[in-house]
Amino acid sequence: MTENAPTLASDLVSALTTPAGGSTGPSARRTTGPARVVVDLDLPGATISRHLYGHFAEHLGRCIYGGFFVGEDSEIPNTRGIRDDVVAALRALHIPNLRWPGGCFADEYHWKDGIGPRDQRPRMVNSHWGDVVEDNSFGTHEFLDLVELLGTEAYVNGNVGSGTVQEMSEWIEYLTRADDSPMAALRRANGRDEPWKVPFFGIGNESWGCGGNMRAEDYAALARQYSTFVRDHAGNEVTRIAAGASDGDLAWTESLMRAVTNVEHADGKAGPYQAISLHYYTMSGPWSDKGSATEFTEDEWYLTLARAARAEEHVARHATVMDRYDPHRKVGLVLDEWGTWWNVEPGTNPGFLYQQNTVRDALVAAIHFDGFHRHADRLIMANIAQTVNVLQAMILTDPETGALVLTPTYHVFAMNAGHQDAAALDAHVLLPEESEVVDGRVLPRISASASLRAEEGTALISLSNLDAAEPRTLVLDLRGREVVGHTATVLTGATTAAHNTPEQPEAVAPAPLTDVREHPAGLEVTLPPHSVATVQLQLG
């Protein structure tokens, strides 16, 4: 099974990267006629897991403290210290899962320091993010309380880098065991009788870097060992997620796939872990100067969108490596960190990763979702980084006034929520022009995806106009089912850098898209420049 595998990763390095033609000029060359998006409404594909719309909350900056958690004595309305307005906003998104406590923080976090009476918990240094001292007032019970308030599912990330096998084994016992075991008794002593459900458990994080600076083969051995002791207790079935690669490191994925077992046949569960993670961030500059969140040129606009589209290429490459070892696709791929990473806002702590969120970020999210939908057969989860006040956040909270702001990215999640657990439909984008090449890849100015809910008789089509300056008319060529009604929503702003603030909280907000007309092939739609739209179809 593995005798020819050593060359697989290197063979794939050049795959999917060579542009299939296209100009390299400053703008795409237009020809007459509208673009066309062909959707076969009667040919459903893989189910788009709701978990592709997952979220991430790390002990980083003001994500936990001041974001989710303000304490019970706060003047901000809260339930047991958790902000009510944040919970309400996220419940409206139907968020399917929340990853915690990291990130890099996970591999220096010792869970027993975060249980018991808050005034007796030991403090710790968060060395990765701002070198601040934390009091551990938000720990296991607070996180699972948040999960229950959100009506979501828990993705707990364990400590491999500085932790022990016993520590991780005892944590899953504490979380999920129902009888009188030592850890279940400790949980009850801390006020929680019934166990929680924890369907996802991460075996460390970025073990090639902040999680231990390990070599792939060394981590793969540890992943097997640690995963073995993350047991299924009391009917709680865990998907164990091995810490995977960054960007295009196919060799790391290959090492993890070499170490997984029981994938040769269709029956049985893969082990000792059932998924592998992947991380990819979008930025317009180098790591040392990632670019401004709000001040960028048109060239940087297109460069960012081209780099966002690379996320799908990375997913495809890693999935191809996994297919070689796991033809039955029993091991899932999890993109549990994705999103834009800009230079921090001027005047803020550089270790807190606070950035604004513009129309450009909304387009980045839309491009990612379109790619996720096309790879729903292997990609089982994705988690944007991060949910509140960090990187490409859903929500920003003002530290002075406590005001809550919903970002353009939040609205893209809301508009696309109808894809969760629907069947993917192919959406073929046919353009009359030759697409521009940006950053070494062809970047069509239209992005699209679609899904079907056969039992409800509805379909949802997502459309993005990547053109910074020009509107775009396109035909939705709808085949295989009768369309008896439609509604459409659009998200855009006055400029590509438009964003929401406490003073202007709806500068970028969804609105009805009225420029939709009947067409012999289906519908004709005109999209504003730099916009994201969804079209909901009622089918006959």
N, C-alpha and C positions, 0 to 999 in steps of 0.2 A: 504493500500500500504506500510506503514512503520512499521506495528506493530511488525514484526520480525527483523527489521533492526538493532537494537542496537548491536547485536552480529556479524554482518556481517564482520566488519573490523577485529575484533579479530580472527574470524574463518579463515580469509585469511592470517593471519600473517605467518602460516607455509606452506601455499600452494606454489607450484612451487619451493620449495627450496630443497626438498629431492632428492639427486642424484639417478638416476635410474641405479645404478651399477657403475662400473668403478674402476680402480686401484687408489691407493694413493701414488704410487711410484714416483721417480723423473722424470720419462719419460714414455710416452705412450708405450704400448707393440704392436709392429707391427706384422702383419701376411702377408702372401704372397698376391699379387694381388693389383691393384690400388684402390684408392677411387673412388666412383661413385657419381655423382650429377645428379639426375633424374629431368628433367624439362618437364612438360606437356604443350607444346606450344599452345594447342588448348583449354585450360581451364583458361581463364582470370578471375581474381578476382577483388578486390576493386581497385579503382583508387588511385595511389600514388600521393597525392597532391604535387604540386611543392613547397608548403609552408613548407614541411618537410625539405627543404634545405635552411631555413631561417637563418638570421644573427642577431647579437646583437651588438650595439654600445652604451656603457655607458660612462658617464663623469668619466673616471677612467684612471689614468696614462696618457699615450700618445695615447689613442685610438682616442679621438676627436681632442685635440690640439696637433699638431705634427704628427698625423696620418691622419685623414680625412682632417683636417682644419689647414692651415698654414698661413692664412691671405693673403689679396690681395697684400701686399708689399713684399711677400716672393720671393726669387730668384728661388724657386722651381716652375715649370710651374703649374698654377692653373687657375681655373675659379671661379671668385668671392670668392677667398680664399680657394676653395676646390681642393685638389691635383688631377691633371689630370691623373697621372699614377695610382693612387689608383682607381679612377673611371673606367679607362679602364680595369684594371685587374679584377674588380668585375663585370663589364658588361660582360666580357668574360665567367664568371661563370653562367650568367643568374640568378643572385640572385633574389628570388621572393619577399622578404620582408626584412625590416630592423627595428629592435626594438630599441627604444630610449625614454627617456634619461637614463633609468636604468631599472632594478637593484636597489640596495639600494639607489642610488642617486635620483631615481624618487620620493621617499617619503620625500625628503627635498627640492625638486625643485619647485619653484613657477614661472609658465610660464610667467607671466606678467613682470618679471624681465629680460626676454630674448627677448623682442620685442622693437621696436623703434630704434632711432639712437644708434649705438654701444657705442659712447663716452658718452652717457647719461645713460647707463644701470647700475644699482647698482651692486656692487660686492657681492659675497657670499662665505661662507666657505664650502668646500667639506669635511665634517667631517669624512665621511666613508673611503675615499680613499686618504690618505696622508696628510689630514688636511691642504690642500692647499687653497689659495684664488683664486677664479675664477672671471673673469670679465664679464661673460655672453655674450661674443661676438659671441658665437655659440648658437643660440636659435631656436625658432620655424621656422622662415623664412629660416634660414640657413639649418636646417634639411630637410625641405620640398624641398628646392632647391637641396640638395644632393639626395633626393629620386627621383626627376625628372631627374637629371643627370644620375643616375644609371638605370633609367627605371624600377624601382621597386615599391613596395607598402609599405605604412607607417603603422607601428605598434607603436602607441604612448602609453606610460605608464603613467597613471595619478597618482596624489599624494593623497593617503588616510591617510597616517601616520601623516603628519603635515599640510595637506591641508583641504579644505572645500568642501562640496557638490557644493556650488555656484561656487567656483574656477574651479572645474572640468566641471561643466555644461557650464560655459562661455568659457572654452577652446575649447570644441567640437563645440560650436556655432562659435567661432572665426575661427576655421579651416574649417568648412564645410557649413556655411550658405551663401546663395546667395543674399538675399534681403538687405534692409536697417536697419536690426536689429542693436542694439548697438554694438555688438561684430563684426559683419560684417563691420560696418562703421569704427570701430577701425582698423580692418585689412586693409581696403582700405587706411586709413590715414597713415598706415605704408608701403604702396607701393604695396600691392597685391590686385588686383581687384577681380579676379575670386577665388572662394573657391577651396580648395584642396579636393581630395578624401582621406579619412582615413578609410579604411575598418576594422582596428583592433585597439581596445582600451583596455588597461590593467587597471583594477580597483585595483591599488596599487601593491605592490611587497613584497613577503616574509613577510606577515603581522604577521606571527608567530615569526619573529625575528626582523631584522633591520627595517622592515616596521611598527613597533608599538608594538611588543611583546604581541600580542593579543591572546586570546583564540579562538578556532575554532568557537564556537557559536557566540561570539561577532563579529568576523570579518564577518561571514556569514550574520548577520543582516546589517552590514555596506555595504557589497557587494550588497545586494538587494537595499539598499537606494541609494547608489552612482550610481549604474547601471541605475536606473530609470531616472536619470537626464542626462545621456549620451544619448542624443536624436538623432534620425535620421533626419538630416536636408537636405533639397534641394536634395532629392533623394540619399543621401549618407547613405547606410545601414551599420551599425556598428555591428561587432561581438565583444561583450563585454566579456573580459576574466578575470574571478575572480582569485585572487592570491591564488594559490593552495599550495600543500604540498611539503615538501622536502623528498626525498628518499622514505622510506616505511611507511610514516605516513598516513595510510589508514583512520584513524579516521577523519583527516582534510578533506579529500575528501568526506567522508560520510556526514559530517556536511554541506558541500556546496551542495551536491546533495539533502539533505533533504530540503534545502532552495529554490531550483529551482522549477519552476512551469511549467505547460502545457507540461508535458513529458509523460503523460499516454496514449495519442492517437497519431496516426501517423501524423495527420494534425496539422497545426499551428506551430508557432515559440516558442521555449523554452524561458523562461525569468525568472527574468529580465536580467540574463547574459546567454550567449550562449556557453561558453567554460570555462574550468578550467585548470590552469597551473600546472606544475610539474617541480621540479628542481632536477638534479642529476649530481654530479661531480665524475670523476674517479681519484684516486690517489693511490699510492702504500704504503703509510704510514698513520699514524694517522693525525688528523687535525693539530696538533702542529708541525709535521715534515713530510710533504707530500711526500717527495722524490725529487731527483734531476731530472731535465728534460733530462740531457745528460749523467749522470753517474749512471748506474744501472746494477745489476747482471742479470743473466739469470732467476733466481727465481723471481726477481722483474718484469722482462718482462712478465712472465706468470701470475703473480699475477695481474698486471695491466690489461691484456687482460681479465682475468676472471672477474675483477670488471667492466670493460667496458660492458661485456655481461650482467651484472646485470641490466643495464638500461632497457633492454627488459623485464626482470622479473618485474621491478617496473611498467612499462607501462601496462603489462598484469594484474597485481594485481589491480592497480587503475582503469583500464578499467572494470574489473569484478565488482568492487563496483559500478561504474557508470551504468553498465548494469542492476543491481538490481533495480535501480530507474528509469532508462531511457532505456527501452527495444528497443525503436526505434532509439536510438543513435542520438538524436537531439542536445545533448550537446557534444561538441568536447573536446578532451584532447590535451593540448598544452605543449610540453616539451621545454619551452622557455629559459632554461639555461641548457646546457650540455657541456661536454668536459673534458679535463684533467686539473688538478690544481696541479702544482708543486711548490716547493720552488722557490722564485724569483732568477733570475740570480745574481751571486755574484757581489757586487758593485752597484746594482741598488736599487732604493727606494722601501722598502718592501711594501709600500702602493700602488705601481703602478702595481703590479702583472705582471711584464714582465718576460716571460720565453721563452726558445728556443723550437723548434718544430722538432721532429725527426721522423724516420721511425716508431717508436713505436706509436707516436701520429697518424700517418696515419692509422695504423692498428686499433687503437681505433675508429677513425672516420668510417672506413669501417664496423666494427662490429656494430656500432650504426645504420648505414644505412640499413644493412641487417635486423636488428630488426624492424626498422621503417616500412620497406616495408611489413613485415608480419603483422603489426597492422594498416594498412592504413584505415581500416574500422572505427576506433575510433580516431586514432591520426591524427589530422588535421594540425598541425604545429609543427616545432621544430626549435630552434634557438641556434646555436653554440655560446659559450662564449669564446672569442669575436672576432670581425672581424679584428681589427688592433692592434698590439702591446700589447695585453692583453690576458693572459691565452692561450687557444689553437687557436691562431690567424691564419687567412688566409695569412696575410701580416705582415711583420716586416719592419719598416723604421729605418734607422740609424740616430740617433740624431745629429751626427757630420757631416756626408757627405750628408745626405738626401737620400741615396741610398735605393731602394726598393727591398725587397727579398720576393719571393713567397715560402711558406712553403710546406712541404710534405702534410699537411692537405689540403692546397689549391688544390693540384693536385688530391687528392681523390675526392673533390667536383667536379672538372672539369670532371674527368673520369666517375663519376656517374650521371652527369647532364641529361643524356638521360632517366633516370627513371622518371623525373618530368612529372606528369600528364599522365603517362603510366599506364597500367593495371598490377597489381601484378600477378606474376606466382609463384606457389609453386616450390621451389627448394629443393628437399629432398637430404640431404647429407648422404650417406651410406659409413661407414668406415669399413675396414677389421680388425681394431684393437680396443681394449678396451680403451676408452678415459680416460685420466687422470682426477683426481679430484683435483681442485685447489681452495683454499679458500672456500671449502665447496660446490663447484658446479662442474659438469662435464664440461670440456672444450675441445670440439673437436678441432683438429688442422686445420680443414678446416671450413671456414664460406662462405656462399653463399646466393644470392638472385637473382631474375630475374623479368623482366617485358616485356610486349608486347605492340607494337604499331600496332594494326591490320590494321589500315587504311594505314600505310606506309609499311606494310609487313616486319617489323623488330622486333627483340627481343634483349634485352641487359641482359647479365649475369655477375654478379659481383662475384669474387672469391678472397678469401684471404687464404694464407698459413701462419698460426700462428706459425709454427715451426721456432724457432730462428736460427737453424743451418742447417737443411736438406731440400733439394728440395722435391717436392711432385708431383707425376704423378697422374692424375685423369681422369676419363672418363666422358664426358658430354653426358649423356643418354637422347637424345632429341627425344621426342615423340609427335605425333599428327600433325606435319607439316613437309613438306620437307624443308631442309636447302640447299640453293643453293650457299651460299657464307658466308665468315666470315672475320672479322678483329679483332685483339687482341692487347691490350696495357697492359704494366706492369709497376709498380712503386716499386722500391726497392732501397737499398743503399749498400755500401760496408760492413756496420755493422748495427746492430739494432739501434745504436745511431747516425747514419749518419744524417746530417742536412745541411741546406743551410745557407750561409753567404754572405755578400757583396763580399768577396774575392772568394768564391766558390758557386755561386748562383744556380748551377745545379748539385750539389753533389747528390741530390735526385730529379729526374725528370722523367716524363713518357717516355717510349721508346716502340717501337714495340715488341710484344711478338711473336717470330718466332717459338717457340717450340710447335706448334699446328699441329696435324696430323689427317687425316681422320681415322675414326673408324667405325666398323659395326653398333655401337649404335648411332654414331653421330660424336664426336670429342674426341681426346685424347690430354690433355694439361699437360705440365710440368711447375710447378710454382717454381721459385727460392725460397730459404728460405726468411722468413720475407718479404713477398711481397703482393701487392694488384694488381689484374688484372681485366680487363673487356674484354668480348668477345661479339662483335656485330655480330648478325646473320642476314643474308638476307634470307627471307622465300619465298618458292615457293607457 
